């Protein structure tokens, strides 16, 4: 993920975290994946946050960059799974 796409993904992820009351402490957008260090309120499950962020961000990315809709297929910008580790 490079250039304008990388910038837009960062902006979208920050906005979605804010909307879900998740604190984005640190994040890195790599070539083919994203690292996010977040603080999630206890009332919200990790799976709920991930489903929300991955689903909504894919739609928002496709709105801003329609050329990726045909490349990756509708609603399939991200891989199916995710990795989670806890800190602290």
Residue pairs with C-beta under 8 A, 6 or more apart in sequence:
1 9
1 29
1 30
1 31
1 32
2 31
4 65
5 61
5 65
5 68
6 29
8 61
8 64
8 65
9 29
9 34
9 57
9 61
10 27
10 29
12 57
12 60
12 61
12 64
13 24
13 27
13 34
13 36
13 53
13 57
14 24
14 27
16 52
16 53
16 56
16 57
16 60
17 23
17 24
17 36
17 38
17 53
18 24
20 44
20 49
20 52
20 53
21 41
21 44
22 38
22 39
22 40
22 41
22 44
22 49
23 38
23 39
24 36
24 37
24 38
25 37
25 38
25 39
26 36
26 37
27 34
27 35
27 36
27 37
28 34
28 35
37 87
38 49
40 46
40 49
46 84
50 82
50 84
54 78
54 82
55 75
57 77
57 78
58 75
58 76
58 77
58 78
59 75
61 68
61 77
62 68
62 69
62 74
62 75
62 77
68 77
